[in-house]
Amino acid sequence: MKMAGFYDESISNGLGWRAVLFCSGCPHHCPNCQNLEAQDFNYGQDFNEDEIINKIKENSIIKGVTLSGGEPLCMQNIGDELHFVKRLKEEKPNLNVWCYTGYTYEELKNRNDETTNELLKNIDVLVDGRFVEAKKDPDLMFRGSSNQRVLDIPKCLKENKIVEVNF
């Protein structure tokens, strides 16, 4: 997997102080994408899991990690993402994991893919849906357009229905 970027500290990519991993590659090509260069699967540098996990572990203010992109949940990246998240939760179990994806939760569930399902079990909050310029709303928290949802994935899985996060 290629990495389009990494932020050691962010407060705009999820709730609280977080580290953010930007994965390279995206099949969606949403108009007015905020990370246009990250659509290329060859953009950026090789993902060094050890280096990123060590940076996260060494930073005492980090309360969570956000996966973004590009598209972290495309089939080309999902195996690396699953390994990363599971290892991260083993080595620093109190972190919560957010993920931004252009796929909807329903699309991900309908894949009926073991790796996708396992990764969803390790994600706390999923911001789903493609960015839609006509639905852009700067007043929304943690999303760019009103069609996107902020989902509580453990509750979605437990209750077998869509459960949005209330702020």
Long-range contacts (C-beta under 8 A, 24 or more apart in sequence): 1-46, 1-47, 1-76, 1-77, 1-80, 1-81, 2-41, 2-42, 2-43, 2-44, 2-45, 2-46, 2-47, 3-44, 3-45, 3-46, 3-47, 3-48, 3-52, 4-35, 4-37, 4-38, 4-43, 4-44, 4-69, 4-70, 5-38, 5-44, 6-52, 6-55, 8-55, 8-59, 9-59, 9-61, 9-62, 10-66, 13-66, 13-68, 13-98, 13-100, 13-142, 14-64, 14-66, 14-98, 14-125, 14-142, 15-64, 15-98, 15-125, 15-142, 15-167, 16-63, 16-64, 17-61, 17-62, 17-63, 17-64, 18-62, 18-63, 18-64, 18-65, 18-66, 18-98, 19-52, 19-55, 19-56, 19-59, 19-62, 19-64, 19-65, 19-66, 20-65, 20-66, 20-68, 21-47, 21-52, 21-65, 21-66, 21-67, 21-68, 21-72, 21-84, 22-68, 22-69, 22-70, 23-47, 23-67, 23-68, 23-69, 23-70, 23-71, 23-72, 23-77, 23-81, 24-69, 24-70, 25-69, 25-70, 25-71, 25-74, 25-76, 25-77, 26-69, 26-70, 26-71, 26-74, 26-102, 27-71, 27-74, 28-71, 28-102, 28-130, 30-102, 30-130, 30-131, 30-132, 31-133, 32-131, 32-133, 33-131, 34-131, 34-144, 35-68, 35-69, 35-70, 38-69, 38-70, 39-70, 41-70, 41-76, 43-70, 47-80, 47-84, 49-80, 49-83, 49-84, 49-87, 52-84, 53-84, 53-87, 53-88, 53-91, 56-88, 56-92, 56-95, 57-91, 57-92, 62-95, 63-94, 63-95, 63-96, 64-95, 64-96, 64-97, 64-98, 64-124, 65-95, 65-96, 65-97, 65-98, 66-97, 66-98, 66-99, 66-100, 67-97, 67-98, 67-99, 67-100, 67-123, 68-99, 68-100, 69-100, 69-101, 71-101, 71-102, 71-103, 72-99, 72-100, 72-101, 73-99, 73-101, 73-103, 73-108, 73-116, 73-119, 75-113, 78-113, 78-115, 78-116, 78-119, 79-115, 81-119, 82-115, 82-118, 82-119, 82-122, 85-119, 85-122, 85-123, 86-122, 89-122, 96-124, 96-125, 97-122, 97-123, 97-124, 97-125, 98-123, 98-124, 98-125, 98-126, 98-127, 99-123, 99-125, 99-126, 99-127, 100-127, 101-126, 101-127, 101-128, 102-128, 102-129, 102-130, 102-131, 103-128, 103-129, 104-128, 104-129, 105-149, 105-151, 105-153, 105-156, 105-162, 120-153, 120-157, 121-153, 121-157, 123-153, 124-152, 124-153, 124-154, 125-150, 125-151, 125-152, 125-153, 125-165, 126-150, 126-151, 126-153, 126-156, 127-151, 141-167
